[in-house]
Amino acid sequence: MEKWLPGQVPNGSAITLRMLLNHTSGLADYTEDPALLPSFLGKDQRPWTSAQLLAVGVRHDPLFPPGTRFSYSNTNYAAVGAVLEKATGESLADLVRDRIARPLGLKHTYYATDATWRGPHARGYEPDAAHMPPGVPAGARDYAGAHRADHVDVSDNNPSWGGAAGAMVSTADDWARFYTALMSGDLLPAAQLAQLRTTVPMDPEQPDGPGSGLGIVTSPTPCGTVWAHEGGIPGYLSINVTDSTGRRTASVLVSTEAYSEYPDAFPAEIAEADKTLKTAALCAMFDKPAPTAARAN
């Protein structure tokens, strides 16, 4: 880190790019800083840069010494974004367009730098303040946007605060094309793909459980082992999964996200429905029926 971003990350000389990509750097998550809350709620429409997001994250004490364990942090991706821009002299938006989207023919994929949509798009919603469950913190209850039937349309809020961690716009078809190119070796040389697939346990108590590779996670499921990445911003919660070859892919988009941020505040049935939907989608990807819960006698 120190090579590319001298003086910008405390103890940066001990943090490698691999640690950033597999979330073992120990950097605190910038999205938990109060400075991001107005942008998260759509009340602050400023454009955020990778360097600014990284600066927010590193003003907090690290969670642990670099390389000693796993902890997901959006600051890792902000750091990667800052390194890419420093190393290439190009913006992330241009890099995504020129290195990924255009070569792979991803016609509906781009890195968002403001609230402008390109073409038709799904709209996202969150409960309005009056209908937000009481367990949601007071400061996180009131989203900006047009009010519609007890909800707020958050579609026009600027997602740039998600940075390299979440400011991507795409479609299911484009994700399928991307995963096919990635996992088949068309996008990366074999040695780099092997590095991407090298994982660290996400839970030290489950060494054979979910593992974090470089920007992608692998996990056993009831219907097969998948590689995936999921993420969310207000109004949009998505997961994109593939098998190890990239020949089979599935995407699930839920047009609301607060229930995943505050799971204890929302009814448990919502989380159960979310899990059921995602399990059904990935099992369908493997041409297998989703497992059914055992019935009590």
N, C-alpha and C positions, 0 to 999 in steps of 0.2 A: 504493500500500500504506500509506503513512504516514497518509493521510487516515482510513483505517478502523482501522488497528492501530498507532497512534502509539507509537514506541519499541520495538515488538516484533520488527521485522525490520531488521537492519543495512542501511543504504543503501536503506531502504524507499521513500524518495521517488523513487528511480530505477527502481523495479519497478512495472510496471503489471499490471492484472488480465489483460490479454492475454498478457503474458509468463508469467504463472503458468499459464494455460490451454494455451498452445502450448509450454511447457517451454523457454523461452529466458531464464528469470529468473537462472539460474546458482546457485540454491539447492541445497545438498547434500541428499542423500536421507536422511531420518531413519531409514529402515529399515536402514541400514548402521551405525547406532550400536549399540554393545553393550547399551545400556539396553533395547533392544527385543527382544533375543534371548530372554529368559525368556517374554515374551508370545507371540513367534513360535512357540516350542516348546510353548506351552500350559501352562507351569509357573507363570506369573503371570497370574491371571484378572482383574486390575484393569481397570476401564473407562477407556479413554483418551478425552480430549476433543481437539477440533481444536487448541485453543490449546496443549495439552500436547505434542502431536505436532509442531506448528510450532516450539515452543521447543527440542525436541530437534534438529530439523534445522538451525536457525539458529545453534546453538552451534558449528557447524563452519564453517570458512572457505568462502566461495563458490567455485564452480568456475571462474567467469569473470565479467567485467563484464556486468551485465544487458543483454539484448537482442543480444548479439554472436554467439551460436550456440545450437544445440539440445542439450539433454541431459535425458533423462527423469528426473524426480525426484518421488517421492511427496510430498515437502514442499510442492510447488506446490499439490496438491489439499488438503493440510491447511490451507494459507494461505487458499485459496478457501473452505473450510468455515468457518474462523474469521471471514472477512469476511462471509459470508452470515449467520452467527449474530449478528454485531455489527450488521449493517445492518437485520435484520428483528426482532431480539429473540426469535427462535424457534430451536428446536433443529433440527439437520439431519434428525433422524428425522421431526419434524413437517413440515418443509418438503417432504421427499420424499413423505410421505403426502398432504399437502394441495395441493401445487402440481403433482405429477406422477402419483402412483399413482391417487388417487381420480378426478381429472378424466379420465384416460385409461382407467379401468376395469382397472387392473393389480391384480388381486385377490391375487396371490401375490408382490408386490414390496414390500420394505421395507428400511429402513436399520437394520442390526443394532447394538444397543448392549450386548448381552450374549450369552451362549451359548444363549439360549432359541430353539428353532425353532418356527415356526408351521405346523403340519400336516406331512404326509409330506415327506420330503426325502432327497436322495442322501447317502450316507455317504462320508467321505473317509479315505484311508489313506496312511501313509508307511512305508517300511521301518523295522523296529526297529533299535536300535543295533547288534545283532550282525550284521545283514544289510545295513547301510548300506555302500555302497562305501567303500573305504579313503581315497579322495581327498576325501571330505567332511570339513570341519574337525571336530576333536574336540568343540568346543563346540556343534555343530549336529547332532549325531547322535542325540540322545536326546529324542524327543517324548513328551509326556504323553498318556495315553489307554489304553484297554483293548487288550491285546495279542491279536492274532488272526492265526494262521498266518504268522509271521515279519514281521508288520506291526503298526502301531499305528493304532487307530481314533481319529482326531483330530477327529471331528465335533463333540464337545462342548466344544471349546476356544473361548474368547471371541475373536471376530474384530474387536472394536472398535479394536484397534491399527491395523487397516487404514484406519480413519477414512474421510474423503471419497474416499480413493484406492481403497478396496477392501472396505468393510463393507456392501456391497449384497447382498441375497438376492433372487433372481428365478427365473423359469422361461423356457424357450425361447419359449413362446407370448407371455408378457408382453414379452420382449425384441422379438419380431417386431412386436407392437402399438406398442411405444415407438418403434422405428425407423421404422415407417410414419408415425406422427404427426410425428416429428422431421424426416425427410427430405422429406416432402410439404408441409411448411409449416404443418401444423395446430397444432403446439406453439409455434413461434416466429414472430414477424413476419418478413417477407421480408428486411428489412435485417439482422436478427440472424442469420438462417440464412446469409446471404451472408458475414457475419463469421465464423461457425463454420466455413464451408467454405474460408476463406482460410488457406493453409498456408505453413509454412516447411519447407525441406528438412531431413530428419532426418540426412542424410549430405551434407556439402558437396561431396563428390566425385561425388554423384549428384543433381544438381539436378532431374532429371525422375523420380527414384525416390520412395520413400515420403515423404509430407509430413505434418506435424503441424498439424492444425487446432485448434480450441478444444475440447479434451477428446475429440477423435476423430482418427483417423489415416486417410489415404487411401493406397492402394498399388496399383500394377499387379500383376496375377497372370496366370498362364498362361491363365485363362479370362475375364478381365475386370477392370475396375477396381473395387475395393471401398472402402467406408468401414467402419471397424471400431474396436473397442477390446477389448483382452485384458487379463487380469489373473489373479492367483493368490494364494492363501494356502495354508498347508499343507492338503493333502487335496483341494484344488479348483483346477483350472487351466481357465480358460474363455476362449473367444473368440467374439465376436458380430459378424457381418458383415452388410452390407446393400449393395445397389446404390445409385446416386445418387438414385433415386426413393423408396426405402423399400418398393417393392412386392415385392422379393425379399430374403429374409433367411435366415440360417443361424446355428446355434449349435452349438458343440462343447464338451463338458465332459469333462475327464479327471480321474478321482477320485484323483489323486496329483500332487504338484507339485515335490518335491525335485529331480527330474531336470532341471527347467528352471532351478533356482537354481544347481546345480552341474553344468553340462553336461559338463565335462571329466572328472568323476568317474564318470559313468554310461556304460555301453556306448553306442557311437555308434548302434547299431541302434534304441535307444529314441527318440533325436531324429529318426532317419529315419522311424520309424513315426509319430511325432507329425506330422511335416511331410506325410507321405502322407495321413494321416487328414484333416487340415485342408484340404489341396488338393482332396481328393475331395469334401468337404462344400461348399466354395465353388464348385467347378465344377458340382456338382449343382444348386446355387442358380441358376446360369446355364443350366441344361439342357444342359450340355456334358460330354463325357467327360473324365476326368482324364488328363493327359498321361502317357505311359509312358516310362520311361527307355530310351534307345537301347541296343540290344544290341550287344555286341562281336562281330565276325566270328570 
